[in-house]
């Protein structure tokens, strides 16, 4: 009897170990199918990639691409606000299934999450008041330069100009306010946002110098979920193939794409 009990307990322990070792974690595609919609983290403060328009709608280049991807995959979309700081943790925690949020993909960021192929090619620039005398990042020694927490921009700027004083903000509107009020001398982040702000400012702001880093954007997906990553990658490539990418690009940037995302042969 005692032997039987030992045998029974050993079999149970073996079964429990087997279950805990099996890859029971459902992938993002299954999770989305179960939920009925794809939850996508987008920016609300980074025109023209993700922002709130005059009608209160969340719109932009990232949002149009996401809507196309969802349609291709047959999913509904729920947009959720992320910031430069929250987008990676929110993906890791499962709060969002995809981060389409002006995010540069780089090796360090690829440790906790994975990335799609590059879908936009930017570089870091400087936005300043139009009376600013500086000609490039070199002229910002001893100056106060705003950057956003969680963005590549602050560390990049300090690498280029270690004598600058980088002042961090949570979101872009706060940094813009500080620049307008003269609390900082400039804001540093990707060129497209800087150029858009300069244009919208009616002569109050300008872009200083040329872009001085490479910032290729990738959408963030959860680590080790290649089925979902493939699906999103192929949808981005389909957008290039059927002309949607160029159309959406022209809508938000006012010109033809200078560089297209890579397309893998079928
Ligand atoms: N592309 C840069 C980054 O991923 C800056 C833009 C942003 O804050 O999202 O950090």
py3Dmol code that shows the C-alpha trace and the ligand (Angstrom):
import py3Dmol

protein = """\
ATOM      1  CA  UNK A   1       0.000   0.000   0.000  1.00  0.00           C
ATOM      2  CA  UNK A   2       2.804   2.355   0.966  1.00  0.00           C
ATOM      3  CA  UNK A   3       4.635   1.505  -2.255  1.00  0.00           C
ATOM      4  CA  UNK A   4       1.519   2.270  -4.286  1.00  0.00           C
ATOM      5  CA  UNK A   5       1.194   5.642  -2.578  1.00  0.00           C
ATOM      6  CA  UNK A   6       4.847   6.501  -3.345  1.00  0.00           C
ATOM      7  CA  UNK A   7       4.334   5.434  -6.958  1.00  0.00           C
ATOM      8  CA  UNK A   8       1.163   7.536  -7.218  1.00  0.00           C
ATOM      9  CA  UNK A   9       2.910  10.605  -5.764  1.00  0.00           C
ATOM     10  CA  UNK A  10       5.884  10.173  -8.118  1.00  0.00           C
ATOM     11  CA  UNK A  11       3.603   9.960 -11.162  1.00  0.00           C
ATOM     12  CA  UNK A  12       1.735  13.081 -10.008  1.00  0.00           C
ATOM     13  CA  UNK A  13       5.008  15.000  -9.488  1.00  0.00           C
ATOM     14  CA  UNK A  14       6.154  13.923 -12.954  1.00  0.00           C
ATOM     15  CA  UNK A  15       2.891  15.087 -14.554  1.00  0.00           C
ATOM     16  CA  UNK A  16       3.021  18.449 -12.755  1.00  0.00           C
ATOM     17  CA  UNK A  17       6.630  18.950 -13.917  1.00  0.00           C
ATOM     18  CA  UNK A  18       5.625  18.042 -17.472  1.00  0.00           C
ATOM     19  CA  UNK A  19       2.764  20.559 -17.516  1.00  0.00           C
ATOM     20  CA  UNK A  20       4.895  23.364 -16.093  1.00  0.00           C
ATOM     21  CA  UNK A  21       7.615  22.698 -18.671  1.00  0.00           C
ATOM     22  CA  UNK A  22       5.297  22.617 -21.687  1.00  0.00           C
ATOM     23  CA  UNK A  23       5.035  25.836 -23.739  1.00  0.00           C
ATOM     24  CA  UNK A  24       1.570  26.666 -22.472  1.00  0.00           C
ATOM     25  CA  UNK A  25       2.020  30.438 -22.940  1.00  0.00           C
ATOM     26  CA  UNK A  26      -0.368  31.487 -25.691  1.00  0.00           C
ATOM     27  CA  UNK A  27       1.153  33.642 -28.406  1.00  0.00           C
ATOM     28  CA  UNK A  28      -0.041  37.161 -29.157  1.00  0.00           C
ATOM     29  CA  UNK A  29      -2.017  36.052 -32.229  1.00  0.00           C
ATOM     30  CA  UNK A  30      -4.067  33.616 -30.112  1.00  0.00           C
ATOM     31  CA  UNK A  31      -4.438  36.210 -27.356  1.00  0.00           C
ATOM     32  CA  UNK A  32      -5.788  38.773 -29.846  1.00  0.00           C
ATOM     33  CA  UNK A  33      -8.190  36.235 -31.364  1.00  0.00           C
ATOM     34  CA  UNK A  34      -9.530  35.425 -27.913  1.00  0.00           C
ATOM     35  CA  UNK A  35      -9.917  39.097 -26.932  1.00  0.00           C
ATOM     36  CA  UNK A  36     -11.392  40.050 -30.294  1.00  0.00           C
ATOM     37  CA  UNK A  37      -9.110  43.049 -30.791  1.00  0.00           C
ATOM     38  CA  UNK A  38      -5.449  44.059 -30.926  1.00  0.00           C
ATOM     39  CA  UNK A  39      -4.296  46.534 -28.270  1.00  0.00           C
ATOM     40  CA  UNK A  40      -1.758  48.936 -29.729  1.00  0.00           C
ATOM     41  CA  UNK A  41       0.354  51.437 -27.837  1.00  0.00           C
ATOM     42  CA  UNK A  42       0.648  54.734 -29.709  1.00  0.00           C
ATOM     43  CA  UNK A  43       1.914  58.210 -28.923  1.00  0.00           C
ATOM     44  CA  UNK A  44      -0.524  61.034 -28.245  1.00  0.00           C
ATOM     45  CA  UNK A  45       2.199  63.712 -28.238  1.00  0.00           C
ATOM     46  CA  UNK A  46       4.428  63.059 -31.234  1.00  0.00           C
ATOM     47  CA  UNK A  47       3.068  64.700 -34.360  1.00  0.00           C
ATOM     48  CA  UNK A  48       2.883  63.480 -37.104  1.00  0.00           C
ATOM     49  CA  UNK A  49       3.412  59.865 -35.891  1.00  0.00           C
ATOM     50  CA  UNK A  50       0.789  59.775 -33.154  1.00  0.00           C
ATOM     51  CA  UNK A  51      -1.119  62.801 -31.822  1.00  0.00           C
ATOM     52  CA  UNK A  52      -4.541  64.147 -30.935  1.00  0.00           C
ATOM     53  CA  UNK A  53      -6.032  66.351 -33.669  1.00  0.00           C
ATOM     54  CA  UNK A  54      -8.407  69.341 -33.298  1.00  0.00           C
ATOM     55  CA  UNK A  55     -11.374  66.976 -33.293  1.00  0.00           C
ATOM     56  CA  UNK A  56      -9.909  65.014 -30.396  1.00  0.00           C
ATOM     57  CA  UNK A  57      -9.061  61.997 -32.562  1.00  0.00           C
ATOM     58  CA  UNK A  58      -5.820  60.066 -32.206  1.00  0.00           C
ATOM     59  CA  UNK A  59      -4.242  60.161 -35.663  1.00  0.00           C
ATOM     60  CA  UNK A  60      -0.887  59.992 -37.424  1.00  0.00           C
ATOM     61  CA  UNK A  61       1.483  57.945 -39.542  1.00  0.00           C
ATOM     62  CA  UNK A  62       1.894  55.187 -36.922  1.00  0.00           C
ATOM     63  CA  UNK A  63      -1.862  54.987 -36.452  1.00  0.00           C
ATOM     64  CA  UNK A  64      -2.597  54.689 -40.192  1.00  0.00           C
ATOM     65  CA  UNK A  65      -0.015  51.919 -40.513  1.00  0.00           C
ATOM     66  CA  UNK A  66      -1.440  50.100 -37.496  1.00  0.00           C
ATOM     67  CA  UNK A  67      -4.978  50.282 -38.891  1.00  0.00           C
ATOM     68  CA  UNK A  68      -3.714  48.804 -42.160  1.00  0.00           C
ATOM     69  CA  UNK A  69      -1.856  45.998 -40.335  1.00  0.00           C
ATOM     70  CA  UNK A  70      -4.932  45.161 -38.242  1.00  0.00           C
ATOM     71  CA  UNK A  71      -7.144  45.061 -41.323  1.00  0.00           C
ATOM     72  CA  UNK A  72      -4.664  42.764 -43.092  1.00  0.00           C
ATOM     73  CA  UNK A  73      -4.664  40.414 -40.095  1.00  0.00           C
ATOM     74  CA  UNK A  74      -8.425  40.624 -39.690  1.00  0.00           C
ATOM     75  CA  UNK A  75      -8.364  42.256 -36.249  1.00  0.00           C
ATOM     76  CA  UNK A  76     -10.091  45.228 -34.657  1.00  0.00           C
ATOM     77  CA  UNK A  77      -7.816  47.789 -32.994  1.00  0.00           C
ATOM     78  CA  UNK A  78      -7.856  49.416 -29.587  1.00  0.00           C
ATOM     79  CA  UNK A  79      -5.422  52.320 -29.269  1.00  0.00           C
ATOM     80  CA  UNK A  80      -3.784  52.931 -25.906  1.00  0.00           C
ATOM     81  CA  UNK A  81      -1.632  55.929 -25.025  1.00  0.00           C
ATOM     82  CA  UNK A  82       2.032  55.255 -24.341  1.00  0.00           C
ATOM     83  CA  UNK A  83       4.963  57.577 -23.727  1.00  0.00           C
ATOM     84  CA  UNK A  84       8.609  57.114 -24.602  1.00  0.00           C
ATOM     85  CA  UNK A  85       9.113  55.785 -21.085  1.00  0.00           C
ATOM     86  CA  UNK A  86       6.098  53.469 -20.755  1.00  0.00           C
ATOM     87  CA  UNK A  87       5.979  51.781 -24.188  1.00  0.00           C
ATOM     88  CA  UNK A  88       8.472  48.954 -23.454  1.00  0.00           C
ATOM     89  CA  UNK A  89       7.204  48.062 -19.933  1.00  0.00           C
ATOM     90  CA  UNK A  90       3.596  48.122 -21.204  1.00  0.00           C
ATOM     91  CA  UNK A  91       4.515  45.623 -23.894  1.00  0.00           C
ATOM     92  CA  UNK A  92       6.366  43.428 -21.407  1.00  0.00           C
ATOM     93  CA  UNK A  93       3.424  43.521 -18.951  1.00  0.00           C
ATOM     94  CA  UNK A  94       0.938  42.522 -21.644  1.00  0.00           C
ATOM     95  CA  UNK A  95      -0.950  45.867 -21.471  1.00  0.00           C
ATOM     96  CA  UNK A  96      -0.392  46.292 -25.207  1.00  0.00           C
ATOM     97  CA  UNK A  97       0.182  43.742 -27.977  1.00  0.00           C
ATOM     98  CA  UNK A  98       2.142  46.053 -30.256  1.00  0.00           C
ATOM     99  CA  UNK A  99       3.960  49.362 -29.757  1.00  0.00           C
ATOM    100  CA  UNK A 100       3.760  51.632 -32.792  1.00  0.00           C
ATOM    101  CA  UNK A 101       5.240  54.637 -31.085  1.00  0.00           C
ATOM    102  CA  UNK A 102       8.045  56.409 -32.992  1.00  0.00           C
ATOM    103  CA  UNK A 103      10.436  53.928 -31.438  1.00  0.00           C
ATOM    104  CA  UNK A 104      14.015  53.602 -32.628  1.00  0.00           C
ATOM    105  CA  UNK A 105      15.062  49.980 -32.626  1.00  0.00           C
ATOM    106  CA  UNK A 106      18.475  49.391 -31.249  1.00  0.00           C
ATOM    107  CA  UNK A 107      20.306  46.402 -29.815  1.00  0.00           C
ATOM    108  CA  UNK A 108      19.953  47.486 -26.205  1.00  0.00           C
ATOM    109  CA  UNK A 109      16.176  47.872 -26.566  1.00  0.00           C
ATOM    110  CA  UNK A 110      15.960  44.443 -28.195  1.00  0.00           C
ATOM    111  CA  UNK A 111      16.871  42.730 -24.902  1.00  0.00           C
ATOM    112  CA  UNK A 112      13.445  42.877 -23.168  1.00  0.00           C
ATOM    113  CA  UNK A 113      11.325  42.941 -26.356  1.00  0.00           C
ATOM    114  CA  UNK A 114      11.617  42.258 -30.100  1.00  0.00           C
ATOM    115  CA  UNK A 115      11.176  44.571 -33.065  1.00  0.00           C
ATOM    116  CA  UNK A 116       9.680  44.461 -36.530  1.00  0.00           C
ATOM    117  CA  UNK A 117      11.618  45.556 -39.585  1.00  0.00           C
ATOM    118  CA  UNK A 118      12.344  49.298 -39.879  1.00  0.00           C
ATOM    119  CA  UNK A 119       9.311  51.192 -41.112  1.00  0.00           C
ATOM    120  CA  UNK A 120      10.597  54.786 -40.952  1.00  0.00           C
ATOM    121  CA  UNK A 121      14.078  56.277 -41.103  1.00  0.00           C
ATOM    122  CA  UNK A 122      14.780  59.350 -39.011  1.00  0.00           C
ATOM    123  CA  UNK A 123      17.742  61.020 -37.327  1.00  0.00           C
ATOM    124  CA  UNK A 124      18.069  63.168 -34.220  1.00  0.00           C
ATOM    125  CA  UNK A 125      17.901  66.945 -34.530  1.00  0.00           C
ATOM    126  CA  UNK A 126      17.565  70.095 -32.407  1.00  0.00           C
ATOM    127  CA  UNK A 127      14.570  72.421 -32.099  1.00  0.00           C
ATOM    128  CA  UNK A 128      15.258  75.940 -30.780  1.00  0.00           C
ATOM    129  CA  UNK A 129      13.677  79.400 -30.680  1.00  0.00           C
ATOM    130  CA  UNK A 130      14.219  81.250 -33.945  1.00  0.00           C
ATOM    131  CA  UNK A 131      16.644  83.738 -32.343  1.00  0.00           C
ATOM    132  CA  UNK A 132      19.030  80.903 -31.405  1.00  0.00           C
ATOM    133  CA  UNK A 133      22.580  81.554 -32.696  1.00  0.00           C
ATOM    134  CA  UNK A 134      23.770  77.929 -32.562  1.00  0.00           C
ATOM    135  CA  UNK A 135      24.624  76.186 -35.834  1.00  0.00           C
ATOM    136  CA  UNK A 136      24.902  72.582 -34.572  1.00  0.00           C
ATOM    137  CA  UNK A 137      24.930  70.407 -31.433  1.00  0.00           C
ATOM    138  CA  UNK A 138      28.561  71.518 -30.956  1.00  0.00           C
ATOM    139  CA  UNK A 139      27.374  74.986 -29.921  1.00  0.00           C
ATOM    140  CA  UNK A 140      25.338  73.719 -26.951  1.00  0.00           C
ATOM    141  CA  UNK A 141      28.186  73.417 -24.413  1.00  0.00           C
ATOM    142  CA  UNK A 142      26.868  74.757 -21.100  1.00  0.00           C
ATOM    143  CA  UNK A 143      23.340  75.135 -22.540  1.00  0.00           C
ATOM    144  CA  UNK A 144      20.122  73.588 -21.227  1.00  0.00           C
ATOM    145  CA  UNK A 145      18.710  71.074 -23.682  1.00  0.00           C
ATOM    146  CA  UNK A 146      15.388  69.303 -23.077  1.00  0.00           C
ATOM    147  CA  UNK A 147      14.914  65.602 -23.800  1.00  0.00           C
ATOM    148  CA  UNK A 148      12.140  63.144 -23.016  1.00  0.00           C
ATOM    149  CA  UNK A 149      12.563  60.355 -20.476  1.00  0.00           C
ATOM    150  CA  UNK A 150      12.896  56.960 -22.084  1.00  0.00           C
ATOM    151  CA  UNK A 151      13.856  58.395 -25.483  1.00  0.00           C
ATOM    152  CA  UNK A 152      17.198  57.826 -27.178  1.00  0.00           C
ATOM    153  CA  UNK A 153      17.673  61.600 -27.472  1.00  0.00           C
ATOM    154  CA  UNK A 154      19.123  62.585 -24.068  1.00  0.00           C
ATOM    155  CA  UNK A 155      21.913  59.969 -23.961  1.00  0.00           C
ATOM    156  CA  UNK A 156      22.618  60.529 -27.696  1.00  0.00           C
ATOM    157  CA  UNK A 157      22.966  64.268 -27.165  1.00  0.00           C
ATOM    158  CA  UNK A 158      25.338  63.876 -24.233  1.00  0.00           C
ATOM    159  CA  UNK A 159      27.489  61.551 -26.303  1.00  0.00           C
ATOM    160  CA  UNK A 160      27.689  64.189 -29.051  1.00  0.00           C
ATOM    161  CA  UNK A 161      28.064  67.175 -26.697  1.00  0.00           C
ATOM    162  CA  UNK A 162      29.083  66.013 -23.180  1.00  0.00           C
ATOM    163  CA  UNK A 163      29.184  69.611 -21.902  1.00  0.00           C
ATOM    164  CA  UNK A 164      25.482  70.271 -22.443  1.00  0.00           C
ATOM    165  CA  UNK A 165      23.024  70.115 -19.546  1.00  0.00           C
ATOM    166  CA  UNK A 166      20.228  67.743 -20.527  1.00  0.00           C
ATOM    167  CA  UNK A 167      16.942  68.481 -18.724  1.00  0.00           C
ATOM    168  CA  UNK A 168      14.406  65.629 -18.767  1.00  0.00           C
ATOM    169  CA  UNK A 169      10.623  65.877 -19.258  1.00  0.00           C
ATOM    170  CA  UNK A 170       7.943  63.172 -19.194  1.00  0.00           C
ATOM    171  CA  UNK A 171       6.197  64.210 -22.398  1.00  0.00           C
ATOM    172  CA  UNK A 172       6.791  66.437 -25.397  1.00  0.00           C
ATOM    173  CA  UNK A 173       4.219  69.210 -24.664  1.00  0.00           C
ATOM    174  CA  UNK A 174       5.949  69.986 -21.343  1.00  0.00           C
ATOM    175  CA  UNK A 175       9.309  70.307 -23.094  1.00  0.00           C
ATOM    176  CA  UNK A 176       7.750  72.544 -25.741  1.00  0.00           C
ATOM    177  CA  UNK A 177       6.279  74.795 -23.065  1.00  0.00           C
ATOM    178  CA  UNK A 178       9.683  75.055 -21.358  1.00  0.00           C
ATOM    179  CA  UNK A 179      11.290  76.017 -24.678  1.00  0.00           C
ATOM    180  CA  UNK A 180       8.661  78.667 -25.399  1.00  0.00           C
ATOM    181  CA  UNK A 181       9.075  80.142 -21.899  1.00  0.00           C
ATOM    182  CA  UNK A 182      12.872  80.239 -22.218  1.00  0.00           C
ATOM    183  CA  UNK A 183      13.427  77.677 -19.448  1.00  0.00           C
ATOM    184  CA  UNK A 184      15.546  75.559 -21.812  1.00  0.00           C
ATOM    185  CA  UNK A 185      17.630  76.583 -24.837  1.00  0.00           C
ATOM    186  CA  UNK A 186      16.502  73.746 -27.102  1.00  0.00           C
ATOM    187  CA  UNK A 187      14.736  70.391 -27.366  1.00  0.00           C
ATOM    188  CA  UNK A 188      16.489  67.430 -28.917  1.00  0.00           C
ATOM    189  CA  UNK A 189      14.638  64.526 -30.537  1.00  0.00           C
ATOM    190  CA  UNK A 190      13.954  63.112 -33.995  1.00  0.00           C
ATOM    191  CA  UNK A 191      14.117  65.499 -36.956  1.00  0.00           C
ATOM    192  CA  UNK A 192      10.564  64.928 -38.266  1.00  0.00           C
ATOM    193  CA  UNK A 193       8.949  65.985 -34.981  1.00  0.00           C
ATOM    194  CA  UNK A 194      11.286  69.009 -34.711  1.00  0.00           C
ATOM    195  CA  UNK A 195      10.533  70.107 -38.302  1.00  0.00           C
ATOM    196  CA  UNK A 196       6.779  69.697 -37.719  1.00  0.00           C
ATOM    197  CA  UNK A 197       6.914  71.843 -34.579  1.00  0.00           C
ATOM    198  CA  UNK A 198       8.982  74.495 -36.384  1.00  0.00           C
ATOM    199  CA  UNK A 199       6.388  74.596 -39.176  1.00  0.00           C
ATOM    200  CA  UNK A 200       3.436  74.770 -36.745  1.00  0.00           C
ATOM    201  CA  UNK A 201       5.085  77.563 -34.705  1.00  0.00           C
ATOM    202  CA  UNK A 202       4.677  80.242 -37.409  1.00  0.00           C
ATOM    203  CA  UNK A 203       8.284  81.408 -37.233  1.00  0.00           C
ATOM    204  CA  UNK A 204       8.801  81.140 -33.457  1.00  0.00           C
ATOM    205  CA  UNK A 205      10.864  77.938 -33.627  1.00  0.00           C
ATOM    206  CA  UNK A 206      13.443  76.471 -36.004  1.00  0.00           C
ATOM    207  CA  UNK A 207      15.519  73.346 -36.537  1.00  0.00           C
ATOM    208  CA  UNK A 208      19.216  73.853 -35.782  1.00  0.00           C
ATOM    209  CA  UNK A 209      21.801  72.031 -37.922  1.00  0.00           C
ATOM    210  CA  UNK A 210      21.510  68.638 -39.562  1.00  0.00           C
ATOM    211  CA  UNK A 211      20.381  65.301 -38.045  1.00  0.00           C
ATOM    212  CA  UNK A 212      23.355  63.793 -36.215  1.00  0.00           C
ATOM    213  CA  UNK A 213      22.222  60.223 -35.377  1.00  0.00           C
ATOM    214  CA  UNK A 214      20.427  57.380 -37.121  1.00  0.00           C
ATOM    215  CA  UNK A 215      16.944  56.594 -35.726  1.00  0.00           C
ATOM    216  CA  UNK A 216      15.262  53.772 -37.646  1.00  0.00           C
ATOM    217  CA  UNK A 217      11.768  53.111 -36.269  1.00  0.00           C
ATOM    218  CA  UNK A 218      10.571  49.573 -35.554  1.00  0.00           C
ATOM    219  CA  UNK A 219       7.314  48.459 -33.952  1.00  0.00           C
ATOM    220  CA  UNK A 220       7.800  46.719 -30.639  1.00  0.00           C
ATOM    221  CA  UNK A 221       6.464  43.186 -30.138  1.00  0.00           C
ATOM    222  CA  UNK A 222       6.820  40.844 -27.187  1.00  0.00           C
ATOM    223  CA  UNK A 223      10.047  38.879 -26.868  1.00  0.00           C
ATOM    224  CA  UNK A 224      10.111  35.423 -28.521  1.00  0.00           C
ATOM    225  CA  UNK A 225       6.798  35.604 -30.375  1.00  0.00           C
ATOM    226  CA  UNK A 226       7.922  35.100 -33.949  1.00  0.00           C
ATOM    227  CA  UNK A 227       4.471  34.191 -35.332  1.00  0.00           C
ATOM    228  CA  UNK A 228       3.140  37.606 -34.390  1.00  0.00           C
ATOM    229  CA  UNK A 229       6.302  39.418 -35.440  1.00  0.00           C
ATOM    230  CA  UNK A 230       6.216  37.691 -38.850  1.00  0.00           C
ATOM    231  CA  UNK A 231       2.546  38.609 -39.299  1.00  0.00           C
ATOM    232  CA  UNK A 232       3.213  42.302 -38.566  1.00  0.00           C
ATOM    233  CA  UNK A 233       6.383  42.324 -40.696  1.00  0.00           C
ATOM    234  CA  UNK A 234       4.561  40.859 -43.676  1.00  0.00           C
ATOM    235  CA  UNK A 235       1.698  43.331 -43.276  1.00  0.00           C
ATOM    236  CA  UNK A 236       4.197  46.248 -43.294  1.00  0.00           C
ATOM    237  CA  UNK A 237       5.737  44.774 -46.450  1.00  0.00           C
ATOM    238  CA  UNK A 238       2.284  44.366 -48.021  1.00  0.00           C
ATOM    239  CA  UNK A 239       1.688  48.075 -47.376  1.00  0.00           C
ATOM    240  CA  UNK A 240       4.822  48.822 -49.396  1.00  0.00           C
ATOM    241  CA  UNK A 241       3.827  46.424 -52.196  1.00  0.00           C
ATOM    242  CA  UNK A 242       0.262  47.692 -52.623  1.00  0.00           C
ATOM    243  CA  UNK A 243       1.190  51.394 -52.416  1.00  0.00           C
ATOM    244  CA  UNK A 244      -0.470  52.078 -49.038  1.00  0.00           C
ATOM    245  CA  UNK A 245       2.873  52.882 -47.420  1.00  0.00           C
ATOM    246  CA  UNK A 246       3.691  55.585 -50.004  1.00  0.00           C
ATOM    247  CA  UNK A 247       0.143  56.979 -49.754  1.00  0.00           C
ATOM    248  CA  UNK A 248       0.194  57.211 -45.968  1.00  0.00           C
ATOM    249  CA  UNK A 249       3.741  58.608 -46.062  1.00  0.00           C
ATOM    250  CA  UNK A 250       2.692  61.361 -48.456  1.00  0.00           C
ATOM    251  CA  UNK A 251      -0.369  62.155 -46.346  1.00  0.00           C
ATOM    252  CA  UNK A 252       1.688  62.805 -43.192  1.00  0.00           C
ATOM    253  CA  UNK A 253       5.062  63.984 -44.525  1.00  0.00           C
ATOM    254  CA  UNK A 254       3.925  65.772 -47.670  1.00  0.00           C
ATOM    255  CA  UNK A 255       6.418  64.017 -49.974  1.00  0.00           C
ATOM    256  CA  UNK A 256       7.302  60.674 -51.544  1.00  0.00           C
ATOM    257  CA  UNK A 257       9.192  58.246 -49.261  1.00  0.00           C
ATOM    258  CA  UNK A 258      12.963  58.736 -49.484  1.00  0.00           C
ATOM    259  CA  UNK A 259      13.549  55.135 -48.377  1.00  0.00           C
ATOM    260  CA  UNK A 260      11.127  52.197 -48.279  1.00  0.00           C
ATOM    261  CA  UNK A 261      10.987  49.410 -45.674  1.00  0.00           C
ATOM    262  CA  UNK A 262      12.631  46.193 -46.907  1.00  0.00           C
ATOM    263  CA  UNK A 263      10.386  43.741 -48.747  1.00  0.00           C
ATOM    264  CA  UNK A 264      11.217  40.040 -48.661  1.00  0.00           C
ATOM    265  CA  UNK A 265      10.573  38.036 -51.842  1.00  0.00           C
ATOM    266  CA  UNK A 266       7.546  35.748 -51.593  1.00  0.00           C
TER     267      UNK A 266
END
"""
ligand_1 = """\
10
LIG
N 12.874 57.710 -31.801
C 13.383 58.123 -30.535
C 13.183 57.048 -29.495
O 12.680 56.003 -29.783
C 12.784 59.452 -30.072
C 11.317 59.603 -30.273
C 10.484 59.165 -29.072
O 10.650 59.706 -27.977
O 9.666 58.283 -29.270
O 13.581 57.201 -28.380
"""
view = py3Dmol.view(width=600, height=400)
view.addModel(protein, "pdb")
view.setStyle({"model": 0}, {"cartoon": {"style": "trace"}})
view.addModel(ligand_1, "xyz")
view.setStyle({"model": 1}, {"stick": {}})
view.zoomTo()
view.show()
